[in-house]
Amino acid sequence: MIAFKVPGMTCGGCAASVRRALGAVAGVEDVQIDLDSKDVRVGGTPSADALRTALDKAGFEAEGLPVA
């Protein structure tokens, strides 16, 4: 499980965009989002770089995502 924050996620539409972007990354099996705390947990075997790239393309930044 990889856990990090997405501070720019401010509404349900943002959360859906983040979920969709991360869910499309190879190796992602599960995406859990807590909109109130901005916490995101990703299950599976994705690379942190792939998650970061997907978020960047969707217009979001991650805080606390491990650097490869």
C-alpha positions in Angstrom: 0.0 0.0 0.0 1.3 3.4 -1.0 -0.1 6.3 1.0 0.2 10.1 0.2 -1.8 13.3 0.2 -3.3 15.2 -2.7 -3.9 18.7 -1.3 -5.5 20.0 -4.5 -8.4 17.5 -4.2 -11.2 19.7 -3.0 -14.5 18.2 -4.2 -16.1 15.0 -5.2 -15.3 15.7 -8.9 -11.6 16.1 -8.0 -11.7 12.8 -6.0 -13.2 11.0 -9.0 -10.6 12.4 -11.3 -7.8 11.3 -9.0 -9.4 7.8 -8.6 -9.7 7.5 -12.4 -6.1 8.7 -13.1 -4.6 6.4 -10.5 -6.8 3.5 -11.4 -5.5 3.5 -15.0 -1.9 3.0 -13.8 -0.4 -0.4 -14.4 -0.2 -2.4 -11.2 -2.9 -0.5 -9.3 -5.5 -2.9 -7.7 -7.3 -0.5 -5.4 -7.6 3.3 -4.8 -9.0 4.6 -1.5 -9.6 8.3 -1.0 -10.5 10.3 2.1 -11.6 13.7 0.7 -11.7 15.4 4.1 -8.1 14.6 4.9 -6.9 14.6 1.3 -5.4 11.1 2.0 -5.0 8.6 -0.9 -4.0 5.0 -0.5 -3.1 2.9 -3.5 -2.9 -0.9 -3.3 -1.1 -3.1 -5.8 2.4 -2.9 -7.3 2.5 0.5 -9.2 5.7 2.5 -9.2 5.6 5.9 -7.4 6.9 7.5 -10.6 3.9 6.2 -12.6 1.5 7.4 -9.9 3.1 10.9 -9.9 3.0 11.0 -13.7 -0.7 10.1 -13.8 -1.5 12.7 -11.1 0.5 15.4 -13.0 -1.4 14.6 -16.2 -4.7 14.9 -14.3 -3.6 18.3 -12.9 -2.9 17.3 -9.3 0.2 17.1 -7.2 1.1 14.5 -4.5 2.7 15.2 -1.2 4.6 12.4 0.5 4.7 10.1 -2.5 8.0 8.2 -2.3 10.8 9.3 -4.7 12.3 6.4 -6.6 
